[in-house]
Amino acid sequence: MLRDNGPGIAPAALLRIFEPLFTTKNSGVGLGLPTVGQIVELHGGTIDAESAPGEARPSRVWLPRASAPRPEAGAASQLA
């Protein structure tokens, strides 16, 4: 879970924060959160954010747990 100490995000803006080129900042380009969202999704995960004006709330990144790689067939006999 990620938590910041910012001023919060207005409800209308919260609906758009993962849209490319959307920003509420004067100097931003709006690529940060869309890029993070795409990377998380490519790894089979999800990301969500909660916010309200004047409050810092958590954002969550969910990623699947990686399973251990399976040994190749015959690998056990090669170890003996």
FENQUITA-V270240 format. One record per run of one state. SS is the DSSP state (a for helix, b for strand, c for the rest). FROM is the first residue (numbers start at 1). LEN is the number of residues. If there is no record, write none. Layout:
ss=(SS;SS)
from=(FROM;FROM)
len=(LEN;LEN)
This chain:
ss=(c;b;c;a;c;a;c;b;c;b;c;b;c;b;c;a;c)
from=(1;2;4;11;15;32;43;46;50;52;53;55;56;58;63;75;80)
len=(1;2;7;4;17;11;3;4;2;1;2;1;2;5;12;5;1)
